[in-house]
Amino acid sequence: MEKIILVGNGARENAIADALIKGGAEIYAYMQLLNPGIRKSAKKYEIGKLDDSSAIVKFAKENEVKLAVIGPEAPLAAGVVDALEKEGIGCVGPTKALAQLETSKSFTRELLKKHNIDVSPKFGVFMEAKGIAEFLEELGTYVIKPDGLTGGKGVKVFGEHIMSHDEGLKYCEEVLETHPRVVIEEKLEGEEFSLQSLTDGESFLHFPPVQDHKRAFDGDKGPNTGGMGSYSDADLLLPFLEDEDVREAEKVTERVAAAIKKDYRPYRGVMYGGFIKTAKGVKLIEYNARLGDPEAMNVLPLLKTNFTEVCKAVAEGKLGKIDAEFERKATVCKYVVPEGYPDSPKAGRIEVPTYEKGGIKALVYYAAVDEKEDGIYMTKSRGVAFVGMGRSLQEAEKIAEQAAEKVKGGVFHRKDIGTENLISKRIEHIRKITGGKNERK
């Protein structure tokens, strides 16, 4: 039995734990909060800070663990992989330097530019306010990104969060007070999709594409969040994508991995590309250095191949020996979050339905909750995710919705994720901006 230390305590890590257990692993969980889903799966667990490299290494060595899977971005940014590798522990996750793929927007844009990987929007990187006003005027519409981790909530878009160039300049100045650089990019029009890929630096396991929903409320309204839910389709595409769009995104990830290997060392872990289909083809919005949350919950349950063996192969540089298979089912993930989320969330106790108590068919993944003696308590972030799986998106959405609406407590969720109405808008949007070219038959 493969002993694996799993770092992290969100819904993504709950899904990873379930997949590893299914693959025959023995889980040693290092968490910041006590996740009830992970606790049930773990042989042993420890509570501590996710960026405490020495504590994580100590926990791994005490339990004679030889393989680590790092869930969230914080331990990657803190160099937990570097510390584990020094002790001979293989990792699914990049070193601190290579995690800059996510932790530094400028690192990624400059890497693509250097290696002539032409999928970036027009962009500028600024370390001071000088020249920003002129660049904003030049672009007209733009996206402003702090150069560093912001939990998915630091990006501001002209026309949505920023209504004038003066507001844009002011926000850039605010970012520069807390970050070394600010990245300003041309605003792209299209439909976004997530392509998550596992790599050992040479070979790749590309998961099916997923579409995430960042806005808090139905109809894509309200502030940005860490992600209110997501869906994938039974044909392992998305309703607005063609096969060639996904192949194009996969090739980008493979070229970026080759560039990293050439400049640094082989990248071992997740390369999660946030792509967008535009009238001019597929473009890259950003990379993350770990599985998505919620997107991991869509794809891991579809993986028919042994995930524990996959992780072992990534760490050992033997991923090319594995031929991955996926179930051809649709998935819909819906997040239940505290009232007031994300701006003024109210923590409190909740009751979560299960198959045994509630008769739900959905998979249940606990996120930012804390398990106490008298039950499960929300913190101020996303609480619990439900994933419906079915032969169609309609079937999967119905399963997820029936579960999400049964949660008791001060919560809400987006009811429209995965619905025919919302997906039709995505298809129509792409048809409009591409002039109906290359429509799926």
N, C-alpha and C positions, 0 to 999 in steps of 0.2 A: 504494500500500500504506500503510495507516494505521499510523503508529508509535505504540506504546503502552508507557508505563512501568507495569510491574506491581510493586507493593510487597507483599512477604510471601513466605514460603517453606514454607508448610504444604501439606497435602493439598488444602485449599480453593483455594489459589492454583494448585496443579498443575491442578485441574479448570478454573479460570478461564483459565489459560494455554492449555489444550487447546481450550477453546471459542473463545477469541480467534483462535488459529491457524487453526482451522476456518473462521472468518469472514474470513480473509485478512489478519490483522494481523501486524505485525513487532514482536516482543516484546523489550523491554529490561527485564530483571529486576533488581530491587534486593532482595537477600536477606540474612538474618542468618546462615543456614547454607546450604551448597550442596545444594540439592534436585536430585537427578538427573533427575527428570521435567521440572522447569522448565528445567534447564540444556540439555536436548536440544531444547527448543522455542525458547529465547531466541537472538536475533541476537547479543546481548551481555548480560553480567551483571556486577553489582558486589556485593561482600560488605560489609555495614556494619550499623550499628544501625538498627532499624526506626523509632525515634523521632528520628532525626537529620535534621531537616527540611532543613538547609542542604546536607547531602551528597546527599539525594534530589533536591533542586532542581538542584544542580550536575550530577548524572548525567543528569537529564532535559534540561537545556540543552545539555550537551555533545553529546547525540545528537539534538538538534532535535526533541524529542518534544513534541507539542501536546495529548496526552490521557493521563491517568493513571487507573489502576484500583487502588484501595486495598483490599487483602484483609483484614487483621486489624484489631482494635480499637486496638492500641497506637499506631500512627501517627495514627489519627483523633483519639485523646485528646491526642496531642502537638501537634496543629495542623498536620500535614503538608499537608492540603488548603489551609489558609489561605496557607501559604508558596508552594505551587504556583500557586494562583490569582493571587497578586500578580505572578507572572511570566507571566501570560496562558495558563497551562496548564489546560485544562478537566479536571474531576475527576468520577469516579464514586465518591462518598463525601462525607459532610457535613463542614462546618467544625467546628472544635473546640467552638464553642458549641452547635451542633445535635447533635453526637455525644453530648451529655449525655443524649440519648434512651436511650443505653446506659450511659454512664459514671456517670450519677446516677439511681438509682431514684426519689429524691424529686422530681427534675425532671419525670420522666414522670408520676408519680402526681398531682402538683400541676397539671400541664398539663391532664390529663384532667378533673380536678376543676373547674378554672377554666372549661373549655369544655363542661361538662355531658355528657361522654362517659361514660356510666354502665356501665362494664365492669370496674371495679376491685373487688377484695374490700375489706372494711373494713380500713383501714390507719392507722398512726400513724408520724410522723417525729420522731425524738428526737435532740437534740444533746447531751443529758446524761442521766444515769441517772434523774433525778427523773421520777416518773410512769410509768416502765416497768413496775414490778412490778404496779401497779394495772391497766395495760392488758393485760398478759399474763393476769391473772386474769379480766378482762372477756371476752377472746377465748376462753379455754379451750384451744383448739388453734390453732396459729399457725406462721408461717414467718418467720425472722429473716434479713434481707438487709443486708450492709454496703453503704453508699452509695458505690459505686465499683467499679472492675474487680477481679475476684477469679479470673479464668480459669475461671469456671464451678464453682468449688469452695468458695465462701464461704457459700453459702446453707445454713441448717440448719433442719430441720423437726421440730416437736414430735411425739413418738411414734416418731421414727426416729433422729434424732441427739441429740435433747434429751428427757429423760424426766421432768423436773420443772420447775416455774416457777423454782425456785432456779437450776437449770442454765441456764435461758433467760436469766435476769437476768445471770448471770455471763458468758455468751457476749456479751450486748449490751454489757456493760462492757468486755470484751476488744476488741470491734469499735470502740468509741469511743476506744480508745487509739491506733488506727491509721487511723481514718476520721472525717471530720467529722460524719457522721450515721449512724444506724442506722434502717432501715425495718422495721417489724413489721406483718405482714399476716395476716389471717384465712386459715386453711388451707382450701383448696378441695378438694372431692372430685370426681374426674372423670378424663377421659383427655386428656392433653396432645397438642397438635400444633403444628407450626411452619408458619407462612405467611410466605414470603419474597416481598417485593415490591420491584420497582425503580420509582423515581419521579423525575420532574423537578420535582416540586412541584405539578404540575397533572394529569398523566396517569400511568397505572399499568400495569405489567406484573406481574401476579400469577402466581407459579409455583404448581404443584400442591402441596397440603399434604403434609407429611412427618411421620413420628413418629420421634423420637430416643430413645435408650436411655442414660440417664446412669449407671446402676448398673454396677459393674465385672464382676459375675459372672452366670452364667445364673440365670434365675428372678427377675431384678430384685433380686439380693442384693448385699451389699457396699457399699463407699463410693461416693460420687458421683465422676464423672470428667468430662472435657471432652466425653464422648460416645463410646460403644463401638460405635455403628452406628445405622442408620436404614433406613426403608423407605418407599416410595410405591407406590400401586396403579395398575393399568392403566387404571382408569376415571377417573384423575386426582382421585380422592377418597381416603378411607381407609376400611377396612372398618367402622369404628364411627361414621363421619360421614355426614351427609346433605348434599346440595347446599346447603341453606339455612344450614347451619352455616358452610360456607366463605364463602358470600356475606356472612354476618353479620360474619365476621372481616375480609373485604376492605373492607367499609364502615367498620369501625372504623379501619383503617389510612388510608383515604381521609379520614376526619374528623380524624384526628390530624395528617395532612399539611396539611390546610387550617388547622388551629389553629396549627401551626408557621409557616406562611406569613403568617398574620394577625399573629402576635406578633413574628416575626423576619424571615425571608426564605424563598424557596422551598427546600425540602429536596431535594437532588439526590444520589441514591445508593440504598442498600438500607435498607428498613424491614422488619426481620424480627421479626414478632410471635410470641411464645410464648403460645399460647392454650390454653384448657382447656374442654372440653365438660362442663358440669355439669347437674344436674337443673333449674337455673334459667337455662339457656342458656349461650352462649359468654362466657367472661370472659378478661380479659387478665392474664397472669402478668408479662410484661416485654417490652420491645423491645430488639433489638440493632440496631446501626447498620451492619451488614455481613452478608454471606451466612453461613449457618451452616456449622459444621464438626462433623459430617459432612454436613448436609443439602444443601449445595451440590453434593455429588457425586451425589446422587439426581436433582436437577432439571436441572442444566446439560446432561448428555448427552441429555435428552429434548427440549431446545429445538431445533426445526427452523428457527426464524428466525435470521438472521445475528446472532450475539451482539456482534460488533464494531460493527455498525451500531446495535444497541440501546444499547451503551455510549456511542457518539458522540451519539446522540439524547438520552440522559439529560443529558450534560454541556452540550449546546446548548439544552436546553429544548424539544426537538422529539419527545418520546416518543409524543405523541398521533398521530403520522403512521405509527407502526409497529403492525401487527396480528400479534401473536405466535401461533405454533402449536407444539404439543407432540406428540411421539409418544405414542401410547396404549399404553405398556408399563409393566410393574411394575419396580421397582428395589429391590435390597437391598444395603446397604453394611455391611461388617464390617471393624472395625479390628483389626489385629494390634498388640499392645502389649508392652512389656518385662515380664518376670516381676517380680512385686512391685508393679506399677502399680496404683493411683496413690500409695500410701503410702510404699513403699520400692522404687522401680524400679531394676533392674539394667541398665545400659547394656552394649552389646556388639555384635559384628559379626553381621549376618544375611545370609541368602541369600534373595532374593526371586524367585519364579517369574515368568515372562513367557509370552507367547504363543509366542515362539520357543524359549525354554528352560523347558519345563514344560507346554506345551500348554494353558494356561488360557484360558478364554473371557472372564474378568472384566476390567473396566477396572482399571488399577493407578494409584493416586495416593499419592505419597510425602508423608509428614508430617514429624514432628520427627526427621529423620535427617540425617546428615552424610556426604557422599560423599568418601571418601579414595582414595588411589592403590590400596590393596589391597581396596577394596570399600565396602559401605554399613554404617554404624554407627548403631545406635539411640542416641538421647540418653535422657533420663529421662521423656519424654512419649510420646504415641502415635506409632507407627512408620510403618505403611503401611496404606492402606485399599484394599479390593477391592470393586468394584461389579458385581453381576450384573444384567443386564437380560433380561427375558423377557416372554412373553405372559401369564404368571401369576406371582403371588408365589412359588409353589412352584418354578417354573422359575428365577426370578431368584435365590432363596435357594440353590438347589443350585449354581448357577454361582459365587456368592460364596463358599460354604463350601468347594467343591473347590479354590479358589485359596488361601484363608486357611490351610487345613490343610497346604499345601505349603511354607510359610515355614520355613526352618531357622534355629535359634538359640534363645536363651533367651526365648521369647515365649509368649503365649496370646491367645485371642480368645473372644468370646461366640458359642457355637454356636447359640443359640436365636433370634437376631434374624431376623425374617422367617418363622419357622416357623409352621405351622398351629396348633400347640399354644399358643404365646404369643399369637398374634393372636386366637384364640378366647377367651382370658382377657380381652382388651381389650373384645371385643364383649359378653361376658357381664357385665363390669363396668358398661358403659354401660346395658345392659338392666336391670340390677339397680337402679341409682341413679335411672333415669328411669321405672321401672315399666313398661318396654316401650313407652313412648310413642314415636310417630314412628319406629318401627323401619324400616330399609330393606327394601324388598321384594326 
